[in-house]
Amino acid sequence: MSPRRETVGEAVARRAAEEQAEEQAAEQAGERAGDQTAARPSRARTAGAGSARSGTARSGGDRSSGDRTGGDRTGGDRTGGDRTGGRTGADRARTDRGSGERASDERAGGRTTARRTAGEPAGRDGRGGRRTGGSTRSDGRTTARTRTPDPDDTDRDTDRDTDRDTDRGDDRPRSRPAASRPEPSPLHRRRRRVAALVGVLVLLGVLAVGVRVLVYDLGLFDVEGVEVTGTVDVPQADVLAAAAVLPGGPLAGVDTAGIAQRVAQLPGIGSVEVGRGWPHTVTVAIVERTAVAVAQTPRGPMPVDATGVVYPAPVQPGLPQLTFGAVGPDDPSTRAALDVLTALPEALRGRVATVDVAIGGGTPQVTLGLSEDRQVRWGPAEESDRKAAVLTALLTQPGRVYDVTSPALPTVRS
C-alpha cells in the first residue's frame, strides 16, 4: 500500500501550526521581559489562530468520509482564511517581539517609555522598520517579507544612545580637532622681516627727530656758562677769551675740540680737556706747565718745562739755568740736559745751579755746576739713574770735580 500524499489542506494546516509555534515562542519571550501590556494582544491573536486550526482539522474529517473532491474544495476555501489568519498572527507576533525588546532596552536604561511598547502601530517590527505585506502561495511556501527603515525609528535609536551616554555620566564635550595653520612660505617670511625692519627704522627716525627738537629747537639745553678749573699762573680771563664760547646756543652743538685747541695755545698751558656739563655748562679743565729750568731769551729769562718748551711766565727762584745756545723741544742739547735733571733726586737737583752741554764727537756731553764752586762731569745722558746713585755717594768726599762719565770708575779731583 503506497503512502498517502499530503493534501493542500494538510500542508496549510502544517504551516499554520509552525507559525503558531513561532508566535508562542515570541509570546514567551515577551512575558519573560515583563511586558504584560504587549502580552494581552498576543493571547487574543493566539485564540484566533486556534479557531483557524480547528476548522482545518474538520476539513480533514470530511475528506475521510469519502467525498475527497468536496473535502479538498472545502479545505481550500478554509485555506484562504487560515493563510490570512496565520499571516496576521505572525505579524502581530513579530510586533509583540519588537515591543518586548524595546521594553527590555528601556528597563536596562533606567526608564520606561510608553511610546515604545504596545502603543506603536502593528505594522512595525521591533527593530525600527516597516514590514511589507507577505503572502503564502498555494504550494504552502511563504514569500519573504522585506523591511524598510523608518526615519522616526532611526531618530529614536539616536535619542536612546544619547540617553544611555547621559545615564553613564558621559557628559564630556566633544572637542573638535584644532585646524593646523599653514606654514608660511619663504617669500612671506621675507616680507615680514622687511616690514619689521622698516618699522624699526621708522621708529628710530621718529626718536631722532624728537631728540633733535628737544635738544636743539626747544632751548631746553642751551649754553648758559663756562666753568674753568686748574689754573694757577695762567689768568682765567685768558682761558675764557681763548675758549670763545657764546651763551645761548645749544649745548649739544658746542665744538669742544676747537675750544681745546684754542686754549692749548695759551702760554703756560700744558694740557686742556673740554666737556659738556649738562644741561647748560661747558667745562674747561687745564693743566699748567711745570718749570724745571730757566733759559735766557731775547726777552729775558723764561721758564722751561720738562718737554723743553720755553713759555712766558714768572721765573721761580732756585731753578737751574741752561747756559748753552737756543733752547727748544727739538734741540738735542736741550733734551740731554732735561733728561739729566729729571734723573737727579730732589735733594741733589736743588743743589744744581747751571747745566751746560757741549757737542763732542756727535754726542752731547753734560756738565753740571753745583753750589760751593764744585763741578760734575756727567758725560752722555745714558745711564743717568746709575750715575745719579754714584754721584750721591761721591759728594760725601772732599773735592772740586766729580767725574761720573764712567759710573763703574768714578773719580774725584780737587
Beta strands, then each sheet from edge to edge (+ up, - down):
strand 1: 129-131
strand 2: 147-149
strand 3: 225-229
strand 4: 269-277
strand 5: 281-288
strand 6: 291-297
strand 7: 300-305
strand 8: 321-322
strand 9: 352-360
strand 10: 363-370
strand 11: 374-379
strand 12: 401-403
strand 13: 411-413
sheet 1: 1+ 2-
sheet 2: 3+ 5+ 4-
sheet 3: 7+ 6- 8- 9- 10+ 11- 12- 13+
end
